[in-house]
């Protein structure tokens, strides 16, 4: 028997989750609790990638206490992890696309300096 989802969590079905975490985010897309030896299906999303939230994703996000990390606000995420890991409102205006100091960001800065 499957437990009923929190109505606030269920309301997120169909929303798009955008990954902001510098190292990406692993999202369980289907929990396989029928077989003790089965592994859940996961999606390894990189920074900037997105996924549409479906009921299986919502169910898989619920921990044993019945709460979901998908309901964490940006402030909650900063308190827990030190940075915002995901957004449900698209890419935030104040969030740089590239991680400052990353090889990609340094390469882009070099290219911009060369053009200047």
C-alpha positions as CSV (number, residue, x, y, z in Angstrom):
1,X,0.0,0.0,0.0
2,X,1.4,3.4,-0.9
3,X,1.1,6.3,1.4
4,X,-0.7,9.4,0.4
5,X,1.5,12.3,-0.6
6,X,1.5,15.6,1.2
7,X,-0.9,17.9,-0.8
8,X,1.8,20.6,-1.0
9,X,4.2,18.1,-2.5
10,X,1.6,16.7,-4.9
11,X,0.9,20.2,-6.1
12,X,4.5,20.2,-7.5
13,X,3.6,17.5,-10.1
14,X,4.4,18.9,-13.6
15,X,6.7,21.6,-12.3
16,X,10.2,21.8,-13.7
17,X,13.2,21.4,-11.3
18,X,16.4,23.2,-12.5
19,X,19.7,22.1,-11.0
20,X,21.8,24.9,-9.5
21,X,24.2,22.8,-7.4
22,X,27.8,23.2,-8.6
23,X,28.4,19.4,-8.6
24,X,25.0,18.5,-10.0
25,X,22.2,16.6,-8.3
26,X,21.2,12.9,-8.3
27,X,17.4,12.6,-8.5
28,X,15.6,9.3,-8.0
29,X,13.2,9.1,-10.8
30,X,11.6,5.8,-9.8
31,X,11.9,4.0,-6.4
32,X,11.8,0.2,-6.8
33,X,10.6,-1.0,-3.4
34,X,9.0,-4.2,-4.7
35,X,12.3,-6.1,-4.8
36,X,14.7,-5.9,-1.9
37,X,17.7,-6.2,-4.2
38,X,16.6,-3.7,-6.8
39,X,18.3,-0.4,-7.2
40,X,16.2,2.7,-7.7
41,X,16.4,4.4,-11.1
42,X,18.3,7.7,-10.9
43,X,19.1,10.7,-13.0
44,X,22.5,12.3,-12.6
45,X,21.7,15.9,-13.5
46,X,24.4,18.5,-14.2
47,X,24.2,22.1,-13.2
48,X,21.7,23.8,-15.6
49,X,19.8,20.6,-16.5
50,X,16.2,20.3,-15.6
51,X,13.6,17.6,-15.0
52,X,9.8,17.6,-14.9
53,X,8.5,16.4,-11.6
54,X,6.3,13.4,-11.9
55,X,4.5,11.4,-9.2
56,X,7.2,8.7,-9.0
57,X,9.9,11.5,-8.6
58,X,7.7,13.1,-5.9
59,X,7.2,9.8,-4.1
60,X,10.9,8.9,-4.3
61,X,11.8,12.3,-2.7
62,X,10.0,11.5,0.5
63,X,12.2,10.3,3.4
64,X,11.3,7.9,6.1
65,X,10.0,10.8,8.2
66,X,7.5,11.7,5.5
67,X,9.2,14.9,4.4
68,X,10.6,15.8,1.0
69,X,13.6,17.8,0.1
70,X,11.6,19.3,-2.8
71,X,9.7,21.4,-0.3
72,X,12.9,23.2,0.9
73,X,12.9,26.9,0.1
74,X,16.1,28.6,-1.2
75,X,16.8,29.8,2.4
76,X,16.3,26.2,3.7
77,X,18.7,24.9,1.1
78,X,21.4,27.6,2.0
79,X,21.0,26.6,5.7
80,X,21.3,22.9,5.0
81,X,23.9,22.8,2.2
82,X,25.6,26.2,2.1
83,X,24.2,26.9,-1.4
84,X,21.0,26.6,-3.4
85,X,20.9,23.1,-5.0
86,X,17.7,23.5,-7.1
87,X,15.0,25.9,-8.2
88,X,11.4,25.3,-9.2
89,X,11.1,28.8,-10.7
90,X,13.7,28.6,-13.5
91,X,17.2,30.0,-13.3
92,X,17.4,32.8,-10.7
93,X,18.5,36.2,-12.1
94,X,21.3,36.6,-9.5
95,X,22.8,33.1,-10.0
96,X,25.7,32.9,-12.4
97,X,25.4,30.2,-15.0
98,X,28.9,29.0,-14.6
99,X,30.5,28.1,-11.3
100,X,33.0,30.9,-10.5
101,X,36.5,29.4,-10.6
102,X,35.5,26.4,-12.6
103,X,37.6,25.5,-15.6
104,X,34.7,26.5,-17.9
105,X,34.4,29.9,-16.2
106,X,38.1,30.5,-16.4
107,X,38.2,29.5,-20.1
108,X,35.3,31.9,-20.8
109,X,37.1,34.7,-18.9
110,X,40.2,34.1,-21.0
111,X,38.2,34.2,-24.2
112,X,36.6,37.5,-23.2
113,X,39.9,39.0,-22.3
114,X,41.4,38.0,-25.7
115,X,38.5,39.7,-27.5
116,X,38.9,42.9,-25.4
